[in-house]
Amino acid sequence: MPRNIIGAPADGDDFFDRERELADLLHKLQNGNHILLKAPRRVGKTSLLHRVRDVGPTHGIVANYTSVGDLYSEGAFVNRVFSCLVEDLSTADRLLARLKRAGSGFFEWVSNLPDRVDELAIRELKVKLRASVPANWRTAGDELLSALVAVDDPRVRVLIVDELPVFIANLLLEDPTQRRARTFLQWFRGVRQEVPTTGSIRWVAAGSIGIDRMALRLRLVDTVNDFQPYPLGAFSHLNALNFLQALADTEKLTLSPQVAEEICDQVQWLIPYYLQMLFGAVRDLSRAHGIEPTRSLVSDAFEELLGEDYRIQFDHWSARLEDTLNPADVRAAKRMLTLAAVSDREVTAEDLATALPDGDSTDDEFDERLNRLLDVLSSDGYLIERDGRWGFRSPLLKGYWRRRYPRSRV
């Protein structure tokens, strides 16, 4: 049964549902597809990717997972992929053997490693990778992936790269000319296209920011059009109710169907993160007052979550904008969110456009910037468009934003 652990990827018994999505992904990978897993933050994509990795061997798949959102160079990307590959000792032996046979290039130093590596040798290898980033990253990447293709393994190899769009955004921040991001995407497309002759390697690129939209902005759609998009949404209403009951069973808490419905009504956007947050607050109030959860207690818990004691649960939503936007766009995005937060109704795109300064931009440039910011805010889970009007996906996030950024600060 799942435990109520908020914010961390759900592994093992903590993983709940997603059986249809898991089966879909495994089937697509077995059939030779590269996957673009798209989901706003906190929906549970990393948990699903971990599940693919964990159950893959029973389906003839060996999956290696890594996250690259904290990287700012292409060489660090190559090293991170190498590092995740050698975590599987059976793969590490054969991969390192292939690199030794090559006998040249950036990875020549692996010849000093023993023929049979153990966990200590792998830890030392990872230290070496962190300390030695290849200057010629394309050559190093080609050498690494060529060696991986040559590894004799009948299983389907899946390389899962989480937060790839954030890595691309980091390259854009490092090089506003876009040259580095363009070069990387073109190289990344090339290595995927060279592998199909073996039919054994698949890539899964994941992120809350759509890499397809980023490629469109860079006019490089052809570099990602071999990925099959797979959007991951919230729980269904029934699965959300079952999830809440499973959490209650784990906590040995009596949760009536009416109270579970009230939690869903208050959360609205039925993703695990918000369901767990409100459930946890209901549980704490219930135990503090020595009463069973009631519908009115759910409302009290909702208000409790918007207080100062819980601000740390939401502040990352504000800081997150700085990870992917330049300072001017961060200010504009925050003003747009504040306009949506202080309004009692959903707002139009024209309303949100008032948050952007006209400056010296042309009408086309102004519209492009507005659409780009709306795309970021919707892809990353802040806003959603319904019937031509925009509002917060989550009432909890809206309540936080209204209190954190009152209208006077717009």
C-alpha positions as CSV (number, residue, x, y, z in Angstrom):
1,M,0.0,0.0,0.0
2,P,1.3,3.5,-0.8
3,R,2.7,5.7,1.9
4,N,1.9,9.4,2.0
5,I,5.4,10.7,1.0
6,I,5.0,14.1,-0.7
7,G,7.2,15.3,-3.5
8,A,9.6,12.3,-3.9
9,P,9.3,9.8,-6.8
10,A,7.0,6.9,-5.8
11,D,8.9,3.6,-6.1
12,G,8.0,0.0,-5.1
13,D,4.8,-0.2,-3.1
14,D,4.4,3.5,-3.1
15,F,3.7,3.5,-6.8
16,F,0.0,3.6,-7.4
17,D,-2.1,2.9,-10.5
18,R,-0.8,4.0,-13.9
19,E,-1.1,0.4,-15.1
20,R,-2.5,1.4,-18.4
21,E,0.1,4.1,-19.0
22,L,2.9,1.6,-18.0
23,A,1.6,-1.0,-20.4
24,D,1.3,1.6,-23.2
25,L,4.9,2.7,-22.7
26,L,6.4,-0.8,-22.6
27,H,4.5,-1.8,-25.7
28,K,5.6,1.3,-27.6
29,L,9.2,0.8,-26.6
30,Q,9.1,-2.9,-27.6
31,N,7.8,-1.9,-31.0
32,G,10.8,0.4,-31.7
33,N,9.4,3.9,-30.8
34,H,11.3,6.7,-29.2
35,I,9.0,8.4,-26.6
36,L,8.5,12.0,-25.7
37,L,6.8,11.9,-22.3
38,K,5.1,15.2,-21.6
39,A,3.5,16.2,-18.3
40,P,3.3,19.3,-16.1
41,R,5.2,19.3,-12.9
42,R,4.1,17.0,-10.0
43,V,1.9,14.8,-12.2
44,G,4.1,11.7,-11.5
45,K,6.2,11.3,-14.7
46,T,9.4,10.5,-12.8
47,S,7.6,7.8,-10.8
48,L,6.3,6.3,-14.0
49,L,9.8,6.4,-15.6
50,H,11.3,4.7,-12.6
51,R,8.6,2.0,-12.9
52,V,9.5,1.4,-16.5
53,R,13.1,0.9,-15.4
54,D,12.1,-1.4,-12.5
55,V,9.7,-3.7,-14.4
56,G,11.5,-3.5,-17.7
57,P,13.6,-6.7,-17.3
58,T,10.4,-8.9,-17.1
59,H,9.4,-7.5,-20.5
60,G,12.8,-7.9,-22.2
61,I,13.8,-4.3,-21.6
62,V,16.8,-2.9,-19.8
63,A,16.2,0.7,-19.0
64,N,18.8,3.2,-17.7
65,Y,17.4,6.4,-16.1
66,T,19.1,9.7,-15.6
67,S,18.0,13.3,-15.1
68,V,19.9,16.2,-16.8
69,G,18.0,19.3,-15.6
70,D,21.0,20.4,-13.5
71,L,23.5,20.3,-16.4
72,Y,24.8,23.2,-18.4
73,S,27.2,21.7,-20.9
74,E,27.0,19.1,-23.6
75,G,30.1,17.2,-22.2
76,A,28.4,16.9,-18.9
77,F,25.4,15.4,-20.7
78,V,27.6,12.7,-22.3
79,N,29.2,11.9,-18.9
80,R,25.8,11.7,-17.2
81,V,24.6,9.2,-19.8
82,F,27.8,7.2,-19.3
83,S,27.3,7.3,-15.6
84,C,23.8,5.9,-15.7
85,L,24.8,3.1,-18.1
86,V,27.5,1.7,-15.8
87,E,25.1,1.6,-12.8
88,D,24.1,-1.8,-14.2
89,L,27.2,-3.9,-13.6
90,S,26.4,-6.5,-16.3
91,T,26.2,-3.6,-18.8
92,A,29.3,-1.9,-17.3
93,D,31.6,-4.9,-17.9
94,R,30.6,-5.2,-21.6
95,L,30.5,-1.5,-22.3
96,L,33.9,-0.8,-20.8
97,A,35.3,-3.8,-22.7
98,R,34.1,-2.2,-25.9
99,L,35.6,1.1,-25.1
100,K,38.9,-0.5,-24.2
101,R,39.0,-2.2,-27.6
102,A,38.6,1.1,-29.3
103,G,41.8,2.1,-27.5
104,S,41.6,5.8,-28.3
105,G,39.6,8.9,-27.9
106,F,38.2,10.6,-24.8
107,F,37.5,7.3,-23.0
108,E,41.1,5.9,-23.4
109,W,41.5,6.1,-19.6
110,V,39.1,3.2,-19.1
111,S,41.9,0.9,-20.1
112,N,43.2,1.3,-16.6
113,L,40.1,-0.3,-15.1
114,P,40.0,-4.0,-14.3
115,D,38.3,-6.4,-16.7
116,R,35.6,-7.2,-14.1
117,V,34.4,-4.1,-12.4
118,D,32.6,-3.9,-9.0
119,E,30.7,-1.3,-7.2
120,L,33.8,0.4,-5.9
121,A,35.3,0.6,-9.4
122,I,32.0,2.1,-10.6
123,R,32.1,4.8,-7.9
124,E,35.7,5.7,-8.9
125,L,34.6,5.8,-12.5
126,K,31.8,8.3,-11.7
127,V,34.3,10.5,-9.8
128,K,36.5,10.5,-12.9
129,L,33.5,11.4,-15.1
130,R,32.6,14.4,-12.8
131,A,36.2,15.7,-12.9
132,S,36.8,15.2,-16.6
133,V,34.2,16.7,-19.0
134,P,35.1,16.1,-22.7
135,A,35.8,19.2,-24.6
136,N,34.9,17.5,-27.9
137,W,31.6,16.2,-26.6
138,R,30.3,15.0,-29.9
139,T,33.2,12.7,-30.5
140,A,32.9,11.4,-26.9
141,G,29.2,10.9,-27.3
142,D,29.6,9.1,-30.6
143,E,32.3,6.8,-29.1
144,L,30.1,6.0,-26.1
145,L,27.0,5.2,-28.1
146,S,28.9,3.2,-30.7
147,A,30.3,1.1,-27.9
148,L,26.8,0.6,-26.5
149,V,25.4,-0.5,-29.8
150,A,28.2,-3.0,-30.1
151,V,27.4,-4.6,-26.7
152,D,25.9,-8.0,-27.3
153,D,22.6,-8.0,-25.5
154,P,19.3,-9.4,-26.8
155,R,17.2,-7.1,-24.7
156,V,15.8,-3.8,-25.8
157,R,18.0,-1.0,-24.4
158,V,16.1,2.1,-23.2
159,L,17.9,5.3,-22.3
160,I,15.6,7.5,-20.2
161,V,16.6,11.2,-20.1
162,D,14.4,13.1,-17.7
163,E,14.2,16.9,-17.7
164,L,15.8,17.1,-21.2
165,P,13.9,20.3,-22.1
166,V,15.4,22.0,-19.0
167,F,18.9,21.0,-20.2
168,I,18.1,22.6,-23.5
169,A,16.8,25.7,-21.8
170,N,20.1,25.8,-19.8
171,L,22.1,25.7,-23.0
172,L,20.0,28.6,-24.3
173,L,20.7,30.6,-21.1
174,E,24.4,29.8,-21.5
175,D,24.4,30.8,-25.2
176,P,21.7,33.2,-26.2
177,T,22.8,32.9,-29.8
178,Q,21.1,29.5,-29.7
179,R,24.0,27.9,-31.5
180,R,24.8,25.4,-28.8
181,A,21.2,24.3,-28.4
182,R,20.8,23.9,-32.1
183,T,24.0,21.9,-32.5
184,F,23.1,19.6,-29.6
185,L,19.6,18.9,-31.0
186,Q,21.0,18.1,-34.4
187,W,23.6,15.7,-32.9
188,F,21.0,14.1,-30.7
189,R,18.8,13.5,-33.7
190,G,21.8,12.0,-35.6
191,V,22.6,9.4,-32.9
192,R,19.0,8.3,-32.8
193,Q,18.9,7.9,-36.5
194,E,22.1,5.8,-36.7
195,V,20.9,3.2,-34.2
196,P,17.8,1.8,-35.9
197,T,20.0,-0.5,-38.0
198,T,20.5,-2.5,-34.8
199,G,16.9,-2.0,-33.6
200,S,18.0,-2.4,-30.0
201,I,18.2,1.2,-28.5
202,R,15.2,3.4,-27.7
203,W,15.3,6.9,-26.1
204,V,12.7,8.3,-23.8
205,A,12.9,12.1,-23.4
206,A,10.8,13.5,-20.6
207,G,10.0,16.9,-19.2
208,S,7.3,19.3,-18.1
209,I,8.5,21.8,-20.7
210,G,7.7,20.5,-24.1
211,I,10.9,19.9,-26.1
212,D,8.8,19.8,-29.2
213,R,7.7,23.4,-28.5
214,M,11.3,24.4,-27.9
215,A,12.4,22.8,-31.2
216,L,9.6,24.8,-32.9
217,R,10.9,28.0,-31.4
218,L,14.4,27.1,-32.7
219,R,13.0,26.2,-36.1
220,L,14.3,22.7,-35.6
221,V,11.2,20.6,-35.5
222,D,12.8,18.0,-37.7
223,T,15.2,17.2,-34.9
224,V,12.5,15.8,-32.6
225,N,9.8,14.6,-35.0
226,D,10.9,11.0,-34.6
227,F,9.7,11.0,-31.0
228,Q,6.2,9.7,-30.4
229,P,4.5,12.1,-28.0
230,Y,2.9,10.5,-24.9
231,P,1.1,13.0,-22.6
232,L,0.7,12.0,-19.0
233,G,-2.4,13.5,-17.2
234,A,-3.9,13.5,-13.8
235,F,-5.7,10.6,-12.1
236,S,-9.2,9.8,-13.2
237,H,-11.8,10.6,-10.6
238,L,-12.2,7.0,-9.7
239,N,-8.5,6.3,-9.4
240,A,-8.1,9.5,-7.2
241,L,-10.7,8.1,-4.8
242,N,-9.0,4.7,-4.8
243,F,-5.7,6.4,-4.2
244,L,-7.0,8.4,-1.2
245,Q,-8.5,5.2,0.2
246,A,-5.2,3.4,-0.2
247,L,-3.5,6.2,1.7
248,A,-6.1,6.0,4.4
249,D,-5.7,2.3,4.8
250,T,-1.9,2.7,5.1
251,E,-2.4,5.4,7.8
252,K,-5.2,3.4,9.5
253,L,-7.5,6.4,9.1
254,T,-11.2,6.2,8.6
255,L,-12.0,8.1,5.4
256,S,-15.7,8.1,4.3
257,P,-16.6,8.2,0.6
258,Q,-18.1,11.7,1.3
259,V,-14.8,13.0,2.7
260,A,-12.8,11.5,-0.1
261,E,-15.1,13.2,-2.6
262,E,-14.7,16.5,-0.8
263,I,-10.9,16.2,-1.0
264,C,-11.2,15.6,-4.8
265,D,-13.6,18.6,-5.1
266,Q,-11.2,20.9,-3.3
267,V,-8.1,19.7,-5.2
268,Q,-9.8,19.7,-8.7
269,W,-6.5,18.9,-10.5
270,L,-6.2,15.2,-9.4
271,I,-2.5,14.7,-9.4
272,P,-0.8,12.7,-6.7
273,Y,1.1,15.6,-5.3
274,Y,-1.9,17.7,-4.4
275,L,-4.0,14.8,-3.3
276,Q,-1.3,13.8,-0.9
277,M,-0.8,17.3,0.4
278,L,-4.5,17.8,1.2
279,F,-4.9,14.2,2.6
280,G,-1.8,14.8,4.8
281,A,-3.3,18.0,6.2
282,V,-6.7,16.4,6.8
283,R,-4.9,13.5,8.6
284,D,-2.9,15.9,10.8
285,L,-6.0,17.9,11.8
286,S,-8.0,14.8,12.4
287,R,-5.4,13.4,14.8
288,A,-4.8,16.8,16.5
289,H,-8.5,17.2,17.3
290,G,-9.1,13.5,18.0
291,I,-11.9,13.3,15.5
292,E,-12.6,11.4,12.3
293,P,-12.2,13.4,9.1
294,T,-15.3,15.4,8.0
295,R,-16.1,17.5,5.0
296,S,-15.7,20.7,7.0
297,L,-12.3,19.5,8.2
298,V,-11.2,19.2,4.6
299,S,-12.0,22.9,4.1
300,D,-10.0,23.7,7.3
301,A,-7.1,21.7,6.0
302,F,-7.2,23.5,2.7
303,E,-6.9,26.8,4.4
304,E,-4.1,25.4,6.6
305,L,-2.1,24.6,3.6
306,L,-2.2,28.2,2.5
307,G,-0.6,29.4,5.7
308,E,3.0,30.3,6.3
309,D,3.8,26.9,7.8
310,Y,3.3,25.3,4.4
311,R,4.8,27.9,2.2
312,I,7.8,25.8,1.5
313,Q,5.5,23.3,-0.3
314,F,4.7,26.0,-2.9
315,D,7.7,28.3,-3.1
316,H,9.4,26.1,-5.7
317,W,6.7,27.1,-8.1
318,S,8.0,30.7,-8.0
319,A,11.6,29.7,-8.1
320,R,11.0,27.2,-11.0
321,L,10.3,30.1,-13.4
322,E,13.9,31.3,-13.0
323,D,15.2,27.9,-14.2
324,T,13.8,28.2,-17.7
325,L,13.1,32.0,-18.3
326,N,15.3,35.0,-18.6
327,P,14.9,37.7,-15.9
328,A,12.6,39.9,-18.0
329,D,10.3,36.9,-18.8
330,V,10.3,35.8,-15.2
331,R,8.9,39.2,-14.2
332,A,6.3,39.1,-16.9
333,A,5.3,35.6,-16.1
334,K,4.8,36.4,-12.4
335,R,2.7,39.4,-13.3
336,M,0.6,37.2,-15.6
337,L,0.1,34.7,-12.8
338,T,-0.8,37.4,-10.3
339,L,-3.5,38.7,-12.6
340,A,-5.0,35.3,-12.9
341,A,-4.7,34.7,-9.1
342,V,-6.4,37.9,-8.0
343,S,-9.3,37.5,-10.4
344,D,-12.4,35.7,-9.1
345,R,-13.0,34.4,-12.7
346,E,-10.8,33.0,-15.4
347,V,-9.2,35.6,-17.6
348,T,-8.6,36.1,-21.3
349,A,-5.3,36.2,-23.1
350,E,-5.9,39.9,-23.6
351,D,-6.1,40.4,-19.9
352,L,-2.8,38.6,-19.4
353,A,-1.2,40.6,-22.2
354,T,-1.5,43.7,-20.0
355,A,1.3,42.1,-17.8
356,L,3.7,42.5,-20.7
357,P,5.4,45.9,-21.3
358,D,5.0,47.1,-24.9
359,G,8.6,48.4,-25.1
360,D,9.9,48.7,-28.6
361,S,8.6,45.4,-29.8
362,T,6.5,44.9,-32.9
363,D,3.0,43.5,-32.8
364,D,4.4,40.1,-34.0
365,E,7.2,40.1,-31.4
366,F,4.7,41.0,-28.7
367,D,2.3,38.2,-29.7
368,E,5.2,35.7,-30.0
369,R,6.4,36.5,-26.5
370,L,2.9,36.3,-25.0
371,N,2.2,32.9,-26.7
372,R,5.6,31.6,-25.6
373,L,5.0,32.6,-21.9
374,L,1.5,31.1,-22.0
375,D,2.9,27.9,-23.4
376,V,5.5,27.7,-20.6
377,L,2.9,28.4,-17.9
378,S,0.5,25.8,-19.3
379,S,3.1,23.2,-20.0
380,D,4.6,23.5,-16.5
381,G,1.3,23.2,-14.7
382,Y,0.5,26.7,-13.7
383,L,-2.4,27.7,-16.0
384,I,-4.9,25.9,-18.2
385,E,-7.1,27.3,-21.0
386,R,-10.8,26.4,-20.9
387,D,-13.1,27.8,-23.6
388,G,-10.7,30.6,-24.5
389,R,-10.1,31.8,-20.9
390,W,-7.2,31.1,-18.6
391,G,-7.0,30.1,-15.0
392,F,-4.9,28.2,-12.5
393,R,-4.9,24.4,-12.8
394,S,-4.8,24.0,-9.1
395,P,-6.9,26.0,-6.6
396,L,-4.2,25.4,-4.0
397,L,-1.6,27.0,-6.2
398,K,-4.0,29.9,-7.0
399,G,-4.5,30.4,-3.3
400,Y,-0.8,30.4,-2.6
401,W,-0.1,32.8,-5.4
402,R,-2.8,35.2,-4.4
403,R,-1.3,35.5,-0.9
404,R,2.3,35.4,-2.0
405,Y,2.0,38.0,-4.7
406,P,-0.9,40.4,-3.9
407,R,-2.1,42.7,-6.6
408,S,-0.2,45.7,-5.1
409,R,3.0,44.1,-6.3
410,V,2.0,43.7,-9.9
